[in-house]
Amino acid sequence: MFPIDLFNMSAAITALYIINFLIAFTIIFLERKDPSATLAWLMILFLLPGVGILFYFLFSQNISRQKIFRLSKFEEASISNALSEQMDDIRNGYFKFIKPEAEKWQDMIRLNQTYSEAYFTQDNQITILTDGVHKFNSLLRDIQNASISINIMYYIVKNDTLGRTLIDALTKKAQEGVEVRFLVDGLGGRQLTKKSLSCFKAAGGQFAFFFPPKLKYVNMKLNYRNHRKLVIIDNKIGYLGGFNVANEYIGKNKKFGYWRDTHFRVTGGSVEDMNSRFILDWRFSSKERLAISHSYYPKIAQSGSTGIQIVSCGPDSPKSEIELGYLKMICNAKKNIYIQTPYFIPDSSILEALKMATLSGVDVRIMIPCKPDHMFVYWATYSYIGILLNAGARIFIYDNGFLHAKTICVDGEVVSIGSANFDIRSFRINFESNAFIYDSEQAHKLESIFEADIEKSHELTNQLYHNRSLFIKFKESIARLLSDLL
């Protein structure tokens, strides 16, 4: 009996290492990940064979070569022609910028046009929302007043009080004949059941999951999630930012306490870009042949004067469009850089750019939460924060609950607000959308919000950081090794 058990054990170990080798071969020669991510995966696979295989199937499916969002030939031509015409007008000096800060940052506008195919609109009016109750009151009011269509997409929608309130509001509008399309990520919306959506669907509302689980309640794709938060109402009003839909986002969770986030409400031409992004995601998820507007960027009544570009990114593309936008802002900074993010796990380019800005005399301030919602990510964040602290950046720890805002503000002239964190997951693994806003009035508002948040924070000094315990340093080191996978 003993030799047979020994033989079976030997065969199992051999099989394990064969599977490990095949996965390693796939990662190195077929997926072609970044060298740092490749080394991190190889370390896990060969140090923890069984755990490594499980982690690979949970986290590492590669879709970088899959074109999952497709434009029709007509749509592609319309968008390309509109963008080319605008770029030519700016290059030849025919384009009239409304705000001087937009003209000053026109090299960044061009970057987003050429690299991200992001059209520049400057007829927008925005309202920045930092409190969950205010944000959802505003959203529910706009939903109540909708008369034509509601296109709504969130990463997380829970089947709790806030989630049901939203679904009830959408159900009512569907009953009134408004076209309602509701898209939720398959992992973030796992609490939504057929029962919880039955009335909504019976009323004529349309619902789809992005990358739904193949097995009920078991989603094997923990990566490649749709992290976007977009709402477009009557193609006139848009919402974009960091808030999801669950009770914690309105401060009703004792673990997190007050939830501090940043979202914005917008009217103007950028709503067309937001709606086009929604339609692409909806078509992939629902298979409905919904068309993007035939008159792309139609002439509409000007509602404001704020310049905006909507930039999206995802693992279906080899580009890191939002990251490059962040990088351009950091490298062009002359006075200050204010960053708020719940997770700070930058790659080497962002980290070195921030170090260079700090060492060049730019006032770099970064604010992170005082409590974790993902422990490994929290300790990896502290590891990277320490590098910038040593370079001279000022680090603030938000103490008044949980900070979930994803914003960067530079020189009081340009800001970015959206769903993308300052981490590798947002840059390369998840699907994200951000607005790049060229407007000193909005930038100063965001600076004032940051400075008000400092009053509810404590500053992490070099002395405090270097006095942390040996155990904390150990946790930071382990998290740092796995940072490319977090």
C-alpha positions as CSV (number, residue, x, y, z in Angstrom):
1,M,0.0,0.0,0.0
2,F,2.8,2.4,0.9
3,P,4.6,2.1,-2.4
4,I,1.4,2.7,-4.3
5,D,0.6,5.9,-2.3
6,L,4.2,7.1,-2.9
7,F,3.8,6.4,-6.6
8,N,0.5,8.4,-6.7
9,M,2.1,11.2,-4.8
10,S,5.1,11.3,-7.1
11,A,2.8,11.3,-10.2
12,A,0.7,14.1,-8.8
13,I,3.8,16.2,-8.1
14,T,5.1,15.5,-11.6
15,A,1.7,16.5,-13.1
16,L,1.7,19.7,-11.0
17,Y,5.2,20.7,-12.3
18,I,4.2,19.9,-15.9
19,I,1.2,22.1,-15.6
20,N,3.4,24.8,-14.1
21,F,5.8,24.5,-17.0
22,L,3.0,24.8,-19.5
23,I,1.6,27.9,-17.8
24,A,5.1,29.4,-17.6
25,F,5.6,28.8,-21.3
26,T,2.3,30.5,-22.0
27,I,3.1,33.5,-19.9
28,I,6.6,34.0,-21.4
29,F,6.1,33.2,-25.1
30,L,2.3,33.7,-25.8
31,E,1.0,36.3,-23.4
32,R,4.2,38.4,-23.4
33,K,3.4,40.3,-20.2
34,D,5.7,43.0,-18.9
35,P,9.0,41.5,-17.6
36,S,8.2,42.5,-14.0
37,A,4.7,40.8,-14.2
38,T,6.2,37.7,-15.8
39,L,8.8,37.3,-13.1
40,A,6.2,37.8,-10.4
41,W,4.1,35.0,-12.0
42,L,7.1,32.7,-12.3
43,M,8.0,33.2,-8.7
44,I,4.5,32.3,-7.5
45,L,4.2,29.3,-9.9
46,F,7.5,27.7,-8.8
47,L,7.5,28.6,-5.1
48,L,3.8,27.7,-4.6
49,P,2.9,25.3,-7.4
50,G,-0.7,24.5,-6.5
51,V,-1.5,28.0,-5.3
52,G,0.2,29.5,-8.4
53,I,-1.9,27.4,-10.7
54,L,-5.1,28.5,-8.9
55,F,-4.0,32.1,-9.0
56,Y,-3.3,31.9,-12.7
57,F,-6.7,30.7,-13.6
58,L,-8.3,33.3,-11.4
59,F,-6.2,36.3,-12.4
60,S,-4.3,35.9,-15.5
61,Q,-6.4,35.1,-18.5
62,N,-5.0,37.3,-21.4
63,I,-7.3,39.2,-23.7
64,S,-4.8,41.7,-25.0
65,R,-5.1,40.5,-28.6
66,Q,-8.9,40.3,-28.6
67,K,-10.7,43.2,-30.3
68,I,-13.9,43.0,-28.3
69,F,-15.3,46.5,-29.0
70,R,-15.9,46.9,-32.7
71,L,-17.0,50.0,-34.7
72,S,-18.9,49.6,-37.9
73,K,-17.1,51.0,-41.0
74,F,-19.5,54.0,-41.1
75,E,-19.0,54.7,-37.4
76,E,-15.2,54.4,-37.7
77,A,-15.2,56.7,-40.7
78,S,-17.4,59.3,-39.0
79,I,-15.4,59.4,-35.8
80,S,-12.0,59.4,-37.7
81,N,-13.1,62.2,-40.0
82,A,-14.4,64.4,-37.1
83,L,-11.2,63.8,-35.1
84,S,-8.9,64.5,-38.1
85,E,-10.8,67.7,-38.9
86,Q,-10.5,68.9,-35.4
87,M,-6.8,68.1,-35.2
88,D,-6.1,69.8,-38.5
89,D,-7.9,72.9,-37.3
90,I,-5.9,73.0,-34.1
91,R,-2.6,72.4,-35.9
92,N,-3.3,75.1,-38.5
93,G,-4.5,77.7,-35.9
94,Y,-8.1,77.8,-37.0
95,F,-9.5,76.3,-33.8
96,K,-10.7,78.9,-31.3
97,F,-10.1,77.8,-27.7
98,I,-12.6,79.3,-25.3
99,K,-10.4,78.9,-22.2
100,P,-6.7,80.0,-22.2
101,E,-5.7,76.9,-20.1
102,A,-7.0,74.6,-22.8
103,E,-4.9,76.5,-25.4
104,K,-1.9,76.3,-23.0
105,W,-2.4,72.5,-22.7
106,Q,-3.1,71.9,-26.4
107,D,-0.1,69.5,-26.6
108,M,-1.8,67.2,-24.1
109,I,-5.1,67.6,-26.0
110,R,-3.3,66.5,-29.1
111,L,-1.7,63.5,-27.2
112,N,-5.2,62.3,-26.2
113,Q,-6.4,62.8,-29.8
114,T,-3.7,60.9,-31.5
115,Y,-3.1,58.2,-28.9
116,S,-6.6,57.7,-27.4
117,E,-8.8,59.0,-30.2
118,A,-10.4,61.4,-27.7
119,Y,-12.3,64.3,-29.2
120,F,-12.1,67.6,-27.5
121,T,-15.3,69.4,-26.6
122,Q,-15.5,72.8,-24.9
123,D,-19.2,73.5,-24.5
124,N,-19.5,71.6,-21.2
125,Q,-20.8,72.5,-17.8
126,I,-19.9,70.3,-14.8
127,T,-20.7,70.0,-11.2
128,I,-18.2,68.1,-8.9
129,L,-19.9,65.8,-6.4
130,T,-17.9,64.5,-3.4
131,D,-20.6,63.2,-1.1
132,G,-22.5,60.0,-1.8
133,V,-25.9,61.2,-0.6
134,H,-25.7,64.3,-2.8
135,K,-24.5,62.4,-5.8
136,F,-27.3,59.8,-5.7
137,N,-30.0,62.4,-4.9
138,S,-28.8,64.3,-8.0
139,L,-28.7,61.1,-10.1
140,L,-32.2,59.9,-9.0
141,R,-33.6,63.3,-9.7
142,D,-32.3,63.3,-13.2
143,I,-33.5,59.7,-13.7
144,Q,-37.0,60.8,-12.6
145,N,-37.0,63.6,-15.2
146,A,-35.7,61.4,-18.1
147,S,-38.0,61.3,-21.1
148,I,-36.2,59.4,-23.8
149,S,-33.4,57.1,-22.7
150,I,-31.2,56.1,-19.7
151,N,-27.9,54.3,-20.3
152,I,-26.3,53.3,-17.0
153,M,-23.2,51.3,-16.2
154,Y,-21.6,50.5,-12.9
155,Y,-18.8,48.2,-11.7
156,I,-20.6,47.4,-8.4
157,V,-24.4,47.3,-7.8
158,K,-25.4,45.5,-4.6
159,N,-28.9,44.2,-3.8
160,D,-29.2,46.5,-0.7
161,T,-31.2,49.6,0.1
162,L,-29.4,51.9,-2.4
163,G,-29.2,49.2,-5.1
164,R,-32.9,48.5,-4.9
165,T,-33.7,52.2,-4.8
166,L,-31.9,52.7,-8.1
167,I,-33.5,49.6,-9.7
168,D,-36.9,50.8,-8.6
169,A,-36.3,54.2,-10.2
170,L,-35.2,52.6,-13.4
171,T,-38.2,50.2,-13.4
172,K,-40.6,53.2,-13.1
173,K,-39.0,54.9,-16.1
174,A,-39.1,51.7,-18.1
175,Q,-42.9,51.5,-17.3
176,E,-43.3,55.0,-18.6
177,G,-41.8,54.0,-22.0
178,V,-38.3,55.4,-21.5
179,E,-35.6,53.2,-23.1
180,V,-33.5,51.9,-20.1
181,R,-30.3,49.9,-20.6
182,F,-28.6,48.7,-17.4
183,L,-25.1,47.3,-17.6
184,V,-23.2,45.9,-14.6
185,D,-19.9,44.0,-14.3
186,G,-20.4,40.3,-13.8
187,L,-18.2,40.2,-10.7
188,G,-19.3,43.5,-9.2
189,G,-23.0,42.7,-9.8
190,R,-23.0,39.2,-8.4
191,Q,-25.6,40.0,-5.8
192,L,-28.1,40.9,-8.6
193,T,-30.4,37.9,-9.2
194,K,-33.2,37.1,-11.6
195,K,-35.6,37.8,-8.8
196,S,-34.1,41.2,-8.0
197,L,-34.3,42.3,-11.7
198,S,-37.7,40.6,-12.6
199,C,-39.8,43.7,-12.2
200,F,-37.3,45.8,-14.1
201,K,-37.3,43.4,-17.0
202,A,-41.0,42.9,-17.0
203,A,-41.4,46.7,-17.3
204,G,-39.3,46.6,-20.5
205,G,-35.9,47.5,-19.0
206,Q,-32.9,45.9,-20.7
207,F,-30.1,44.4,-18.6
208,A,-26.7,42.8,-19.3
209,F,-23.7,41.6,-17.4
210,F,-20.1,42.4,-18.6
211,F,-18.1,39.1,-18.5
212,P,-20.8,37.2,-16.6
213,P,-19.8,34.0,-14.7
214,K,-20.0,30.8,-16.7
215,L,-20.9,29.0,-13.4
216,K,-23.6,30.4,-11.2
217,Y,-22.1,32.3,-8.3
218,V,-18.5,31.4,-9.4
219,N,-16.7,33.9,-11.6
220,M,-13.3,32.7,-12.7
221,K,-12.3,36.0,-14.2
222,L,-11.2,38.2,-11.3
223,N,-9.2,40.3,-13.7
224,Y,-10.5,42.2,-16.7
225,R,-13.4,43.7,-15.0
226,N,-15.4,46.7,-16.3
227,H,-14.6,49.3,-13.7
228,R,-16.3,52.2,-15.5
229,K,-19.1,54.2,-13.8
230,L,-21.1,55.9,-16.6
231,V,-24.7,57.3,-16.7
232,I,-26.1,59.0,-19.8
233,I,-29.6,60.4,-19.6
234,D,-31.5,61.6,-22.7
235,N,-28.0,62.0,-24.3
236,K,-27.9,65.3,-22.6
237,I,-26.7,64.6,-19.0
238,G,-23.8,62.5,-18.0
239,Y,-22.3,61.2,-14.8
240,L,-18.7,59.8,-14.4
241,G,-16.4,59.2,-11.5
242,G,-15.6,56.8,-8.6
243,F,-18.9,56.1,-6.9
244,N,-20.5,52.6,-7.2
245,V,-24.0,51.6,-6.0
246,A,-24.1,50.1,-2.5
247,N,-24.9,51.3,1.0
248,E,-21.2,51.9,1.8
249,Y,-21.0,54.6,-0.8
250,I,-23.5,56.7,1.1
251,G,-21.7,56.1,4.4
252,K,-23.9,53.3,5.7
253,N,-21.2,50.8,6.5
254,K,-19.5,50.8,9.9
255,K,-16.3,49.3,8.6
256,F,-15.6,52.3,6.3
257,G,-17.6,55.0,7.9
258,Y,-17.9,58.2,5.8
259,W,-17.2,57.4,2.1
260,R,-15.3,60.2,0.4
261,D,-15.3,59.9,-3.4
262,T,-15.3,62.2,-6.4
263,H,-17.9,62.1,-9.3
264,F,-19.2,64.8,-11.6
265,R,-22.4,65.7,-13.5
266,V,-21.9,67.1,-16.9
267,T,-24.0,68.6,-19.8
268,G,-22.5,69.4,-23.2
269,G,-20.7,67.7,-26.0
270,S,-18.7,65.3,-23.9
271,V,-21.9,63.5,-23.1
272,E,-21.8,62.2,-26.7
273,D,-18.4,60.6,-26.0
274,M,-19.6,59.0,-22.8
275,N,-22.6,57.6,-24.6
276,S,-20.5,56.2,-27.4
277,R,-18.3,54.4,-24.8
278,F,-21.5,53.0,-23.2
279,I,-22.8,51.8,-26.5
280,L,-19.5,49.9,-27.3
281,D,-19.6,48.2,-23.9
282,W,-23.3,47.4,-24.2
283,R,-23.1,46.0,-27.7
284,F,-20.3,43.6,-26.6
285,S,-22.3,42.5,-23.5
286,S,-25.9,42.4,-24.7
287,K,-25.2,41.6,-28.4
288,E,-27.8,44.3,-29.3
289,R,-26.9,46.0,-32.5
290,L,-27.3,49.5,-31.0
291,A,-25.8,52.2,-33.3
292,I,-23.7,55.2,-32.3
293,S,-25.3,58.5,-33.4
294,H,-25.1,59.0,-37.2
295,S,-24.4,62.6,-36.7
296,Y,-21.3,62.2,-34.6
297,Y,-20.5,65.4,-32.7
298,P,-23.7,67.2,-33.8
299,K,-24.0,70.9,-33.3
300,I,-25.8,71.4,-30.0
301,A,-26.7,74.5,-27.9
302,Q,-23.7,75.5,-25.8
303,S,-24.4,74.8,-22.2
304,G,-20.9,75.8,-20.8
305,S,-17.3,76.6,-21.6
306,T,-15.4,73.8,-19.9
307,G,-13.0,71.8,-22.2
308,I,-13.2,68.0,-21.7
309,Q,-11.8,64.8,-23.3
310,I,-13.2,61.4,-22.4
311,V,-10.4,58.8,-22.4
312,S,-10.9,55.1,-21.9
313,C,-8.5,52.2,-21.6
314,G,-8.6,48.4,-21.1
315,P,-6.7,45.2,-21.5
316,D,-8.1,44.6,-25.0
317,S,-5.6,47.3,-26.1
318,P,-1.8,47.2,-25.8
319,K,-2.0,51.0,-25.0
320,S,-2.3,52.5,-21.5
321,E,-4.2,55.6,-22.5
322,I,-5.2,57.0,-19.1
323,E,-1.7,56.3,-17.7
324,L,-0.1,58.2,-20.5
325,G,-2.5,61.1,-19.8
326,Y,-1.5,61.1,-16.2
327,L,2.2,60.9,-17.2
328,K,1.8,63.9,-19.5
329,M,0.2,66.0,-16.7
330,I,2.9,65.1,-14.2
331,C,5.8,65.8,-16.7
332,N,4.2,69.2,-17.7
333,A,3.6,70.3,-14.1
334,K,5.4,73.5,-13.1
335,K,3.8,74.4,-9.7
336,N,1.9,71.6,-8.0
337,I,0.4,68.1,-8.4
338,Y,-2.4,67.0,-6.1
339,I,-3.4,63.3,-6.3
340,Q,-6.1,61.5,-4.4
341,T,-6.3,57.7,-4.8
342,P,-7.3,54.7,-2.7
343,Y,-4.6,52.6,-4.2
344,F,-1.1,53.8,-5.2
345,I,0.8,51.1,-7.1
346,P,2.4,52.9,-10.0
347,D,4.7,51.4,-12.6
348,S,8.3,52.7,-12.9
349,S,7.4,55.5,-15.4
350,I,4.8,57.2,-13.1
351,L,7.0,56.7,-10.1
352,E,10.1,58.2,-11.7
353,A,8.0,61.1,-13.2
354,L,6.7,62.0,-9.7
355,K,10.1,61.7,-8.2
356,M,11.5,64.0,-11.0
357,A,8.7,66.5,-10.4
358,T,9.3,66.6,-6.7
359,L,13.1,66.9,-7.0
360,S,12.5,69.8,-9.6
361,G,10.6,71.8,-7.0
362,V,7.0,70.9,-7.9
363,D,4.7,70.7,-4.9
364,V,3.7,67.0,-5.0
365,R,0.9,66.0,-2.6
366,I,-0.7,62.6,-2.5
367,M,-3.6,61.6,-0.3
368,I,-4.5,58.0,0.5
369,P,-7.0,56.4,2.9
370,C,-6.3,55.5,6.5
371,K,-7.9,52.1,6.3
372,P,-7.7,49.3,3.7
373,D,-10.4,47.6,1.7
374,H,-7.8,45.3,0.1
375,M,-5.0,44.5,2.5
376,F,-2.3,43.5,0.1
377,V,-2.9,46.6,-2.0
378,Y,-2.8,48.8,1.1
379,W,0.6,47.6,2.1
380,A,2.0,47.8,-1.5
381,T,0.7,51.4,-1.5
382,Y,2.7,52.2,1.6
383,S,5.8,50.7,0.0
384,Y,5.6,53.1,-3.0
385,I,4.5,56.0,-0.9
386,G,7.8,55.7,1.1
387,I,9.9,56.2,-2.1
388,L,8.2,59.5,-2.9
389,L,8.3,60.6,0.7
390,N,12.1,60.2,0.7
391,A,12.2,62.3,-2.5
392,G,10.3,65.1,-0.8
393,A,6.7,64.6,-1.7
394,R,4.1,65.3,1.0
395,I,1.8,62.4,1.9
396,F,-1.5,62.8,3.7
397,I,-3.6,60.0,5.3
398,Y,-7.3,60.7,5.1
399,D,-8.8,60.0,8.6
400,N,-12.5,60.8,8.1
401,G,-13.7,57.5,6.8
402,F,-12.6,55.9,3.5
403,L,-11.1,57.9,0.6
404,H,-12.0,56.4,-2.8
405,A,-11.6,59.4,-5.0
406,K,-9.5,59.0,-8.2
407,T,-8.3,62.5,-9.1
408,I,-5.2,64.4,-10.2
409,C,-5.0,68.2,-10.4
410,V,-2.0,70.0,-11.9
411,D,-1.1,73.7,-11.7
412,G,-4.6,74.8,-11.1
413,E,-5.4,74.4,-14.8
414,V,-6.0,70.7,-15.7
415,V,-7.6,67.8,-13.8
416,S,-8.6,64.2,-14.4
417,I,-11.6,62.6,-12.7
418,G,-12.8,59.1,-13.4
419,S,-12.7,55.5,-12.4
420,A,-9.0,54.8,-12.8
421,N,-6.8,54.5,-9.7
422,F,-3.1,55.1,-9.7
423,D,-2.3,51.4,-10.0
424,I,-1.3,48.9,-12.6
425,R,-4.7,47.2,-12.4
426,S,-6.4,50.4,-13.6
427,F,-3.7,51.1,-16.2
428,R,-3.6,47.7,-17.8
429,I,-6.0,45.1,-16.3
430,N,-9.4,46.7,-15.9
431,F,-11.6,48.7,-18.3
432,E,-11.7,52.3,-17.2
433,S,-12.9,55.8,-18.3
434,N,-11.7,59.2,-17.2
435,A,-12.4,62.8,-18.1
436,F,-9.5,65.1,-18.7
437,I,-10.8,68.6,-17.9
438,Y,-9.1,71.8,-19.0
439,D,-10.6,74.6,-16.8
440,S,-8.9,76.7,-14.1
441,E,-12.2,77.2,-12.3
442,Q,-12.8,73.5,-11.9
443,A,-9.2,72.9,-11.1
444,H,-9.3,75.4,-8.3
445,K,-12.4,73.8,-7.0
446,L,-10.7,70.5,-6.8
447,E,-7.6,72.1,-5.2
448,S,-9.9,73.6,-2.5
449,I,-11.6,70.2,-2.0
450,F,-8.1,68.6,-1.5
451,E,-7.0,71.3,0.9
452,A,-10.3,70.9,2.9
453,D,-9.6,67.2,3.1
454,I,-6.1,67.9,4.5
455,E,-7.9,69.3,7.6
456,K,-9.4,65.8,8.0
457,S,-6.1,64.0,7.5
458,H,-2.7,63.6,9.2
459,E,0.6,64.1,7.3
460,L,2.8,61.0,7.0
461,T,6.3,62.4,7.9
462,N,9.6,60.8,7.2
463,Q,9.9,60.1,11.0
464,L,6.5,58.4,11.2
465,Y,7.2,56.3,8.2
466,H,10.7,55.2,9.2
467,N,9.5,54.4,12.7
468,R,7.0,51.7,11.5
469,S,7.5,48.3,12.9
470,L,9.6,45.5,11.4
471,F,6.4,43.4,10.8
472,I,4.9,46.3,8.8
473,K,8.1,46.5,6.7
474,F,7.9,42.8,6.1
475,K,4.3,43.1,4.9
476,E,5.2,46.0,2.6
477,S,8.1,43.9,1.1
478,I,5.9,40.9,0.3
479,A,3.1,43.1,-1.1
480,R,5.7,45.0,-3.2
481,L,6.9,41.7,-4.8
482,L,3.3,40.9,-5.9
483,S,2.4,44.5,-6.9
484,D,2.3,43.7,-10.6
485,L,-0.4,41.2,-9.9
486,L,-2.6,43.2,-7.5
